[in-house]
Amino acid sequence: MPENHEDRESEGFDLGRFLGILRRRHLQFLLPLLLGWLAVWSASWVLPPRYKSSTLILVEQPTMPENYVVPNISDDVQTRLQDITTQILSRTRLLVIIDRLHLYNDTRAPVTVEERIDRMRKDIDVELVRDPQKQDVSAFKISYLSGDPHTAQIVTGELTELFISENSKVRAQESVATTEFLEKQLEDARQSLSEQETRVRQFEGQHEGSLPTQDAGNLQILAGLQAELQNEQDALNTAKQQRVYLQAQLEQERTDASRIKPTGATGAVAVPNDLATIEDQLDKLRAELAALSSRYTDKYPDVQNLKSKIANLEVMRDDLVAEQRLNKKEPKPVESVDDTTLNGPARQTEGQLRANQLEITNRESSIENLKARINEYQARLNAEPATQQGLAELNRGYDQSKANYDDLLKKRDQSAMATSMEQMQQGERFTVLDPPSLPARPDFPNRLKFCGMGLGAGLALGLVIAGAFEFMDDRLHSEKEIKALLPVSVISEIPEIVSLSDKRTSRRKLALSWTTAAFVAITIVAGSVFSFLRR
């Protein structure tokens, strides 16, 4: 039973069939292979050469440790390089280099300014070099393509100088801008702090005497005023008692003085019991003095008053004794006694009474003043909690403003040091490690790569053409194909009869095939070797 089409497709790789196709279509494969390779390889020699000059620039870290001077600009080298690259590849910068070096003037067709700028941007390449451990940008590579190696080197040098100078300029500008920004913020903070200080001073001036810091002093003064008030009240009570005593004494002295009355023509005669009355009063006063002296010192006012009274009565007694003696010898008429003719002790007592009244008046006035001052200090102490709260709120705002000011002052000083470091070129900077190279060989076209691409193109072209010829050929070339078409099984086969001329023709075809294959191989190898030596 014959095999169907699905059975044939399910069979694996048929080496015999593949070799048969190779024998039949080798020329249709080799010639397109050669032509495809030759076209691409020839293009590598026709295209104008492009020379690439490169330079390696190191991103050198600041010489000053960060512990001493903290940089005041961003340390993201990649972002800064992107910004610098954008500035350098701007229309204005590139046009200056193009005009000065007369670039892109060798083209036959007229080229506009924008086209020149676009071409130069395509010819410039900036490649970052990262640290394999930290993954930080440690260096970068600048390359430029040109048809002339010297021009490529010059332009690369120009770009290198632009990158170095622009980096220093950008860092200096950013550092100065940061310092100026901090200066402005510091000035605003200084004004805010001054306003807070003014508010605190005004508040303290309005609440002078009731501030929290004066609490202890107010308490001490209040205690002193209360003690002084108590002393004044005690002295006032003593003075009032003294007034009562003096009033009584004055009445007694007036009564004693009124007992002396005028006699007839024979003169004045003393009352028989006047001297006895004075002696009785002296005895009483001396007893009171002894009682007070046992409890008080001689400086106590009552003690001094008693001593003064005793002395006055003793003077009065002596005067009466002397007067009685004089009256016995030569009696004289005596005028009546009234308030205007008081004797010495009565007048003295009346003076003491007036002094006592003045003292009472002064002490009452002093007590009123002390009470007013005590009320004032008590009001200060009562107002102290509210004052303390208001002052605490003001001080809180002042402390915040002061902390903000101190922080900005510290940052401003650090930024000023960083700006000075940048201006002295002591910060992060770009340093040329490899100067722009002078290319000895063109970077484009890479003729070895073109050989590889030509070989690939030739193989693809040969397979397509050979496959097309095989696909369009409807002849049967093998016994399997014949058997597959027959509806019945083959019983016997007639062997092929090959003549001598057929053999000679077959040998010639085989020789031609090997010769063609060798020629193609030798041509491709020779072209590759030549490209390698002349690259």
Residue, then its C-alpha position, 0 to 999 in steps of 0.5 A: m500500500p503506498e505511503n500517503h502525504e502525511d506519512r511523508e511529512s511525519e518522516g524525519f530529516d531526509l539527508g539523501r534528499f538534502l544532498g540531492i538538492l545540494r547537487r542540483r542547486h549548488l551553482q544557484f546557491l554559490l553564485p548568489l552567495l559570492l555576489g551578495w558577499l562581494a556587494v557588501w564587501s565592496a561597499s566597505w571600500v566605497l563608503p567614506p571612512r569615519y575616524k573616531s577620537s576619544t578621551l577619558i575624563l575622571v570624575e575626581q572627588p573633592t580634596m577636602p573631606e566632607n567632615y570638614v566642608v560639606p558640599n552644598i550642591s547635588d552629588d548626582v554626577q549622572t544628572r549633572l552630566q546630562d544637564i551639561t551635555t544638554q547645554i553643550l549640545s545646544r545649537t549655540r555651542l555647536l554652531v560656534i565649533i562648526d563655524r570655527l573649524h569649518l565642519y561639514n563643508d565637504t558635502r556636494a549638496p548644500v547643507t543647512v545650519e540645522e542639518r549640520i547641527d543634527r549631524m554633529r549631535k549624531d557624531i558626538d557620543v558621551e558614555l558613562v563609566r561606572d564603578p563595578q562595586k558602588q555603581d557610581v559614575s567614576a568617569f565618562k568617555i567623550s567620542y567624536l566621529s569625523g572624516d579626518p582624524h585630526t579634525a576628530q581629535i581637535v573637536t574632541g579636545e574642544l568638547t573636553e574643555l567645554f565639559i570641564s569648564e562647564n562643570s566648574k561653572v555649573r558647580a560654582q553657580e549652584s554653590v553661589a545660588t545655594t549660599e544666596f538662597l540661605e542668605k535670604q532665608l537667614e535674613d528673613a529668619r533674622q527679621s522674624l527673630s527681631e519681631q519675636e524679641t520686640r513682642v517679648r520685650q513689649f509683653e515684659g514691659q506691660h507686665e512688669g512686676s508680674l513676670p514669672t521670674q519676679d515671682a520669688g521677689n514678689l513673694q519676698i517683698l510681700a512677706g516683708l510688707q506683711a511683717e512691716l504692716q504687723n509691726e506698724q499695727d503693733a506700734l499703732n496699738t501701743a501709741k493708742q494705749q499711750r494716748v489713753y495713758l497720757q490723756a489720763q495723766l494730763e487730767q490728773e496733772r490738771t486736777d493736781a494743779s487746780r488744788i492750789k488756791p489763793t488765800g487772804a492777805t496773809g498769802a497762799v497756803a498749800v493744801p495739806n495733802d498735795l505732797a502726799t498725793i505726789e508721793d502716792q503717784l510716785d510710788k504707783l509709777r515706780a511699781e509700774l516701772a518695776a513691773l515693766s522693767s522685768r519684762y522689757t528693756d530700758k528702750y521700750p517706749d512704756v518704760q521710757n515714758l514711766k521714767s519720764k513721768i517719775a522724773n517730772l513728778e520728782v521735779m514737781r515734788d521738789d518744787l512743792v517742798a521748796e515752795q512750802r519752805l518759802n511760804k513759811k518764811e514769807p507768804k505771798p498771794v498765788e494766782s488761780v491756775d487754769d489751762t494756760t498756766l499749767n505747771g511744767p509736768a502738765r505742759q510736758t505731758e500735753g506735748q507728749l500727747r500731741a507727739n503721740q497723736l502725730e505718731i498715731t496719724n503717721r502710723e495710720s497713713s503708713i498702714e494704709n500705704l502698706k495695705a495698698r502695696i500689699n494689695e498691689y503685690q497680691a494682684r501681681l501674684n494673682a496675675e502671674p499664671a496668666t502672664q506666665q502662659g502668655l509669656a510662655e507662648l511668646n517664648r515658644g515662638y521666640d525659641q522656634s525662631k531662634a532655633n530656625y535662625d541658628d540652624l540657617l546660620k550654621k547652614r549658611d556658614q557651611s554653604a559659604m565655606a563650600t562656595s569658597m572651596e568650589q571657587m578655589q577648584q577644591g571641590e569635585r572636578f573633571t580631570v582628563l585621564d586620556p587626552p583626545s586620541l589621534p585615530a590611525r584607523p577608521d572606526f567606520p566602516n569596519r571592514l571585517k564586520f562588513c565581511g561578516m555581514g556580506l557572508g550572511a547576506g550572501l548565504a541568505l540570498g543563495l538560500v532564497i534563490a536556490g529554494a526558489f529554483e527548487f520550488m518551481d521545479d516540478r520534476l521527479h528526482s528520486e525513486k521515493e518520489i516516483k513510488a509515492l505517486l504510483p497507486v500500486s506497489v512497484i514489482s520490478e525496476i529497470p536499471e539506469i543505462v549510463s553511456l560514456s558521454d553521460k559519464r564525461t558530462s557528469r564528471r565535468k559538472l562535478a569538476l565545475s561545481w568544486t571549482t566554483a565552490a573553491f573559487v567562492a571560498i578562496t575569494i571570500v577568505a582573501g577578501s577577509v584577510f585583505s580587510f583585516l590587514r587594511r582595516 
